[in-house]
Amino acid sequence: MSTGIAIDAYLSDLRARQAKARQGRQPSGTAHEAGELTVPAHVARWASLHPDRPALVTADETLSYRQLDDRAARLAGWLAAHGVAPGDRVGVFLPNGARFVVAFLAVLRLGAVHVPVNPMFRAAELRHELNDAAPELVITAAALLPVLDEVRDDTPVRAVLADADWPTALAHPRHEPIADDLDALAALNYTGGTTGLPKGCEHTQRHMVYTATAIDNGRMPDADARTNGIVSVCYLPIFWIAGENLGVLAPLVSGGTSVLLARWDAGEVLRAVATHGVTTMAGTVENYLEILEHPELDRYDLSTLTTPLTVSFIRKLTPALRARWKAAVGEHSVLREASYGMTETHTSDTNTLGFQDGDQDLLSDPVFCGLPVPGTDFMVVDFATGAPLPLGERGEIVVRGPSVLTRYWRAPEATAGALRDGWLHTGDIGALDEEGALHYLGRDKDMIKVKGMSVFPTEVETLLAQHPDVLAAAVVAVPDPERGERPYAFVRTVPASTLTGEALREWAAATMATYKVPYVVEVVDDLPLTPTGKIRKTELTVRASRTRPAP
């Protein structure tokens, strides 16, 4: 990317617009009152200030800050006694639960490197990640030992801590020193592998604490909420970086409480909110609809839930759903999109707070992502030249800030391709509006070119979802000998709907520009999903290419 006066002037103008847009909506900074501390040091601080405050709630137990700090210190002592040193990778192959959080804090306390491993992995996936990250010690559960044993001889793993070892580990003398280098490698968070085998993103504790503080400051709480910290209910898998943010970092750095569930269950979420005074949660649109339709919704007091966040993976957040949520839960609870982000940036890069009046966020071009959190910069640049594009023009989203990965682990070519002059080139298509807010339009590789005109699948999906019978839509490209490519849509409809693909296509022809209208609309019972709830578009592309009618 070219540098110099042009970019400086571009950023100066953009930051001025964003600062003005934040006034009355969002905080202007991300400073933490305790200063620069590592994550386990924040936990130790809260253990000193509020030792009996609940830090972690699971189905099996509740740990106070004193107990959480003590368990992490003892496990750190056990790890050190078994040869784990600063910079060593430690695999954490566990589902959601207290042991995952204790392991995370213990590894960081030593200055070692946390490597969260998906507990849903099968042998081939597990073998790749263990060989790539090369941890010599893995912390796991008895139920996961068979798959670990299947691959262990093919990996560097020399030691395993499983269920039977925990009593001994937690009886070990405390490891009192807390590693204090915020910029040392602290975690390898693996990408989803959409463009090949997953890559490890190198993250530091500075990245973690900045992200947690930005989430905390970005809720503009009253004085009581600030004193008590974030109380979060999290059922997202915490091996996933978004789950780590919501289920570990944000509540524990703020001195709040993490209510950690093993999986999504609407009834359990309702009970958790009412029982523990939960202030925030993040889920899919489908999750919120299930809460609204739960037969016992009226039994629960949800008055503390001031920051409900959603992620529109399949179904989209609409003004009607927001109004329905507010009518059921209360005026205090405004349902809004969470943020833009990715594993490479620790995911929480924008804030949509304050743009809900008149549904401004939902009625603008899809998808409205809000303003960058203070300290983070976005630009939209030309894919070919890297030059910044005028506001409103669509191009590649690039980002820099305190939570962007240091590099890809053992992947210098991938690092050089993605990190240029301090900017992460995301491969995402977006635009910046007059207030400096970011709008996301999809991945570069997903963009469809129809006779040279750009069709953004996200935009077509959003328009199709406006039909009252459409629950969800996914749009992919199919080759066309005359047009180059054409959109192909898969849609799920409401139960008992008689809407046909051809009828929806005719409706779409009156709703969007001709070149955006899907060549075929196929009504399906389900859409294939990844373990993290995203639509498997590669699978749909193959299916569309096989089933589309001849031109």
PyMOL commands that set and color helices and strands:
alter all, ss='L'
color gray80, all
select helices_A, chain A and resi 5-22+39-49+65-81+98-110+123-133+142-154+163-170+205-217+223-228+241-254+266-276+285-292+297-299+319-329+343-345+357-363+412-418+444-446+457-464+501-509+514-516+537-547
alter helices_A, ss='H'
color red, helices_A
select strands_A, chain A and resi 54-57+62-64+89-93+113-116+137-140+159-161+185-190+200-204+231-234+257-260+280-284+307-311+336-337+350-351+368-372+377-381+395-400+419-420+423-432+438-443+448-450+453-455+470-480+484-493+520-523
alter strands_A, ss='S'
color yellow, strands_A
deselect
rebuild
show_as cartoon
